[in-house]
């Protein structure tokens, strides 16, 4: 029986519209008191029962500072809204289209923002294709841009290259079923916990600075995921949240190959354990638990009115 692909994930739109994503891997154990209603805190406690058993591959951090920039350092323009940050000699700023252009660092100038602090500077750039010069409104001291900082609407191509050198051409297991079409960037049905080959890492958009291109090992399907960099606070979309080095199935040898295949597709069938359902669908929004003469009855509720119904730990019924 097939379960809707959206169950267990927060509802959302394309990441370009500011989608909200959730971490897919969670599982449960025991520990909820017998009660008709379980709080969100209880849900989190139960879902931490098994925890994340996957191997973690932590990438080397990208270290950067404006103080060490060399002339010619490249930045990808991620959004035309960058014009709001620019001074330039032209008179048609509102119609300026720079999305996808590469700007090269060309030194510093005294800040154009009125201030008594003469240490503050703006950043001069040159468009590598047109030669047009721009001044980016930085308005801070040189020391303010350090490792972990970024310039809105601009993606540091040295950072992209740094990530690409560590993962491009290698195999990992993907941990999210939220995939995107490489050409249209539209969301598509994906699978999680399967082996993929990283084909390329490219600059992304103003929300997610990295696009990771991959090919599945089994069916050779091509797709991409949006990824944050190490400077982002969106840790649910960084590399360690999206990929893992070893086969996650190895951590759950008790799960049959047939059920593991269902898990990778986000499917459930009657008779699956709570652990298997959790791996397939993620954490429920709410749990209720009630004992009766037939055993312990437990409901997991997800967004959209869908639910899982367990009796003594095994899936008895579910609603799409």
N, C-alpha and C positions, 0 to 999 in steps of 0.2 A: 504494500500500500504506500502511496506517495503522500508526503506531507508538504505543504507550501514552502517554497524556498525562503520566504521572508521571515518565517517563524524563528524566534530566538535572536533576531537582529533588530536594532532600533529602526523604525521607519525613517526614511530620508530620501533625498533627491541626489542628483549628481553632485559630486564633490565641488564642481565649479560653482554650484549655487550654495555652497556652504553646508554640504551634507554632514550629518553626525554619524560617526561610525562607532561600533562597539567591538571589543575583543571577543572573538568567537570561542576560544578555548576555555571551558569551565567544566567542572564535574562535581558530583555531590557524594555525600556519604550519609551518615546518620547524625542525630544530635538535636533534632527539633523536638521540643516538648509537645505532648499530646494536647492539642488545642484546635479550635475551629478556625483560627486565623493566625497566620504567621507574618510577622513584620518584615520589612525590607532588610532590617539588620539580621534577622534570623535567616533570610534567604542567602545573604552574603556569607554568613557563618557556615551554613550547610554546603554551599557551593565551593567552599574552600576545603572541604573534607578530603578530597583527593588531590586537588591542586594541579599545578602545571608541571608535568613530569618531563617536558621536552628539553632537549639540549639547547643551550643558548649560545649564539655566535655574536659576540659584541664587537662591533666594528671599531677600528681605531678612530678616535675623534679627530675632527678637522680643526686645526688651530690656526687662527687668523687674527690680524690686527691691522688697522689702518696705518699704523706707524711703520709697518714693514712693507706696505704695498709698493710695487715697482710699476713704472709707467708701462702701459700696455696690458695690465691685468684686465681680464674680460668679465663682463656681466651680461646675462641674458635678460632682456626686458620681458617680464611675465604678464604685463597688463598695460593697456593704453592709458590707464589712470595715472601712470608714472608722470604724465605731463603736469599734474598738480604739484609735483615736487621739483619741477625744472624751471630755471631761467634760461632763455636763449634769445638770440638776436632777431628771430623771425617775429612776424606779427599775426600768425595764424595758429597760436598755441592750442586753441580749442579743437582744431581739426588735425592736430598732430597724431600720426599713427606710428608707434614705435614697437608695438607688440611683436616679439620674435626677432627684433634687432639685437645686435651685439654692441654694447658700449664699452669702450676701453678707457681705463683710468688715465687721466692726464694731469694729475697734480691737485693741489689744494689752493683755495683762494680765501681771503678774509670773508667771514660770514656776511651775507647780505641782510641778515636779520639785525635790526637795531639792538645793540647791546653794549654795555660798558666792558664786557669780558672779551678782551682782544684775543684770547686763546681760541675762541670758537671759529670754526672754518666751514666752508662748503666744499663740495667735491666737483672737480672738473672732469667731464667725460667727452670722448669723441666717438661719434657713430662710425663704426668700422666700414660701413657700406657707403655712406654719403659724405663722410668727412665733416658733417655738421657738429659744432661744438655746443655742449650744454653744461650748465652748472646745476648740480643736484643740491637741493636745500637740506643740508645736513645740520648746520647750526649748533654744533657741539664741539667740545674739545677733542683733539685727536685721540686722546686716551679712552674716550667713551666707546669707540668701536673696537671691541676686543673679541676674543673667542666666545661664541655664544650670541653675538650680536648679528644683526642683518640690516640691510637697506630695503625698506618696503618697495615692492614691485620689481626688485632686481634680484637675480639669482646668480650667485658667485659660481662661475664655471670651473674654477679651481676646486671648489667643494664637490661639484658634480663629478669631476675627474677623480677626485680622491675616493669617493664612494665606488665609482665604476672599477677602479683598479683592484678593489678588494672583493667584489662579487661578480663582475662580468666574466662569463665563460665558465662559471661554476654551477654545480647542482645543489639545490636545497629542497626542502619540503615547505610548501606554502601553507600558511595557517589561516588564511581567510578565503571565503568564497565570494567576496566582493571584488569582482573583476570588471575590467573595462575593455571595450573594443579599441584596438590600437589606432585605427583610422578615424572613427567617429567620436571616440572618447565617451560613448554611451555605456551605461552599466549593462552587464550581461551576466547570465547564470554562470557561476563558477563552482569549483569544488575546493575543499580544503583537505590538508594532510596528505597531499599527493606530491610526487617528485616533479620538480620543474627545473629547467635550465635557464639561467639568466643570460639573455641575449644582449642586452644593452641597458645603460642608464642614461637618461636624457633630462634636460631641464624641464620642470613642470609648470605650475601656475602660481599665482599669488598666494594661494592657500597652502598647497602642497608643492614644495620646490622640486620634487623628483618624480620622474616617471620610470618605473622599472618594467622593462619588456622581458617576457619569458615565454618559453615553449614547454608544454607538458611532455613528460617522458613517455607516457603510455599512448596517447592519441595524437601527439604532435600538434595540439591546438595552441594557437598563439593568442596572447592577451597581454594586458598590462595592469599594474596597480599604481595608485598614487602613494607616495611615501614622503614622510617628513624627514628633516635632517636632524643632526644632533643638537642644533640650536633651538629646535622647536619644543614647546611644552606639550605637544600632541603626541605623547608617548604611545598611545594606542595605535598610531600609524607609523612608528619608526621601524627599522629593519627587524629588530628582535621581536616585535609584535606581529610581523608579517611572515617571517621565514624562520626556519629552524634547520640545523645541520643533519640530524638523524631522523630516521623513520619514526614518527610518533606511534605507529602501531606496535613497535617493539616494547613500549612502556605498558601496553595493555595486552599481554599474550592470551588472556582469557577471552578476548573478543574474537569471534570467528571471522574468517575472511569475508563471508557473506555480509555479516553485520557491519564490518569495517567499510566495505564498499558502500553500504547504505549511509554510513556516517559521513563519508567523504562527499556524498551528494546532498547531505542535509535531509535525509529521509529517515523515517522511523516505521516500525511494524509492531504489531502486538507481540508481547513476550519479551521485548527488549528491556534491559535493566535501566535504572535511573542514570547510571553512569554512561551507558551507551546513548541514551536520549540527550543527556547533557552535552556530550561530545558532538552529537549531530546538530543540535539546535541552539546551544548556548543556554545561559541562565534564564529561568522564567522571571516574569515581572513580579509574580506573587505566588505563594504556596499556601494551601490550606490542607490540614490533616485531621482525619477523624477516624477513630476506631469503631468497629461494630463486630457482630458475631462472625462475619465472613473474613475478618482480618483488618489490617490497617489500610484505610483508603486515603489516598493522597492525590490532590489536584495541583497541577502546575499551570498557571495562567500566563498567557503571552498577549502581546498587543493584538488588536483586531478581533478579540473574542475567541481566539483559538486556545485550546488547552490540551494537556495530557492527563490521563487518569490512571493511577497506579493502584494495584492491590498487592500488598506485601512486597513492594519493591519492583514489581514487574508491570510493564505497560499493558493495561487492559483495554483502554479505549482512548481515542483522541478525536478531536474535531478540527477540521480544516478551517 
